[in-house]
Amino acid sequence: MTTPKIFEPKVRQLIDVPLHVGESPVWNPKTGELWFVDILAPAVFRLKLDGTLDRFDMPAPVGCLGLCESDTIIVGLQTGVHILDPASGKLERLCNPDNGRADSRLNDGKVGPDGHFWVGTRDEALPPTGNARLYRISPDGQVECVIDGGMFTSNGLAWSPDGRKMYHSDSSGLMYQTFDFDPATGRLGKAQRMHDFGQGEGRPDGATIDRDGFYWSAGVSAGRLNRFSPDGDLVEVYRLPFDGPTMPCFGGADFKTLYVTSLRTHRGDASVQGTVVAFETPVAGIAPYRFKA
C-alpha cells in the first residue's frame, strides 16, 4: 500500500449564505454557472459568474440535481423526481421512484452517459435496516430499480471518462465499488469492491472523476477529499478548512477548478456553517452529462 501525498489547497469561499447541508454541485459549461442544493433549506441554488446567487425554494428536502438538454434542471426531492424550469421557477413532477417508502429519501443523484438520471436513497430507519436503493430514471419517467437493498446510503456516483465504468459508494457502509457500464443501455456488470474506508479517511460522500480516470471522493467528517487511482489506490489527500465536505465537481473554463460543497458541523460549542469553496487543480475534469429531456 502506497502512502498518499497530502495537499492543503488554497481555497476560496464563493458564497456568504450559510448552508445546512450543501450538496450536488454541477457546473454548466454553456452558461458558466454552478448549480447546487441545500438539502434541508430546502432549496436549489444557481451561482452566476458575477457572484449573483439565485435561490429556488423547494417544497420538500432536495438531495440532488442534474442538467437537462432543454436547459431545465432535474431535481431529486423527497417527494420524487421533478423538472425545474429556471426561467419561470415552475416545478413539474416526472416520477416518484421511491413511492413514499417509509424511512427512506432520495439522496445522491447524477445524469449518466446513457442520458438517464441515476438516483439513490438513504436508509433513515432507526436502527438502520439496509433498505437503500439505486434507481435509473428514463426521460419519459420510467423507473428501474437497479440495486435493491443491502446498503445504507447510496452515494458517490461517477463514471469513467470513456463512460464504461460506474463508481458508487455506500457512505454508511464505508466502501466504494465499481461496475462495468454500457453507456448505450445503462446495463451494469458485477460489482467490484474497490476500497474500505478506515478511521480518519472519512465517510465516502459525493464524488467526481477527472480526465485521467481518478476518483475524487468527499471524506465527510474528516475534512478531506480522497483521490483514488483507477485501480483503487488512495494516492492523494486534499485537506480542507472544514470538517464536512459533501461533494466535489470540476468546472471553470478549462475544467480545472474543483468546486466543493459542505455541511454544517460542530466543534464543541462552535458551529461551522456549510458553504461552497473552490480551488485550482493541475488535472482537468469532464463535462457533466445531460438528461435527455
PENOR-V829034 format. One record per backbone hydrogen bond with DSSP energy under -1.0 kcal/mol. NH is the residue of the N-H (numbers start at 1). CO is the residue of the C=O. If there is no record, write none. Layout:
# PENOR-V829034
NH/CO
NH/CO
This chain:
# PENOR-V829034
5/235
7/237
11/9
12/278
14/276
19/274
22/262
23/37
26/35
28/33
32/28
33/28
34/47
35/26
36/45
37/23
38/43
39/21
43/38
44/56
45/36
46/54
47/34
48/52
51/48
54/46
56/44
58/42
62/39
63/76
66/74
68/72
69/291
71/68
73/84
74/66
75/82
76/64
77/80
78/61
80/77
81/95
82/75
83/92
84/73
85/90
89/85
92/83
94/81
95/81
101/98
105/122
107/120
110/118
112/116
115/112
117/137
118/110
119/135
120/108
121/133
122/105
123/152
124/103
132/151
134/147
135/119
136/144
137/117
138/142
141/138
144/136
146/134
147/134
149/132
150/130
154/121
155/169
158/167
160/165
163/160
166/179
167/158
168/177
169/155
170/175
171/153
175/170
176/195
177/168
178/192
179/166
181/164
182/187
186/182
189/180
192/178
194/176
195/176
197/174
201/198
203/220
205/218
206/246
208/216
210/214
211/284
213/210
215/228
216/208
217/226
218/206
219/224
220/203
220/218
221/243
222/219
223/243
225/238
226/217
227/236
228/215
229/233
232/229
235/227
236/227
237/5
238/225
239/7
240/223
246/261
249/259
251/257
257/251
258/279
259/249
260/277
261/247
262/275
263/244
264/20
265/272
267/270
270/267
272/265
274/19
277/260
278/12
279/258
281/256
285/255
291/67
292/115
293/291
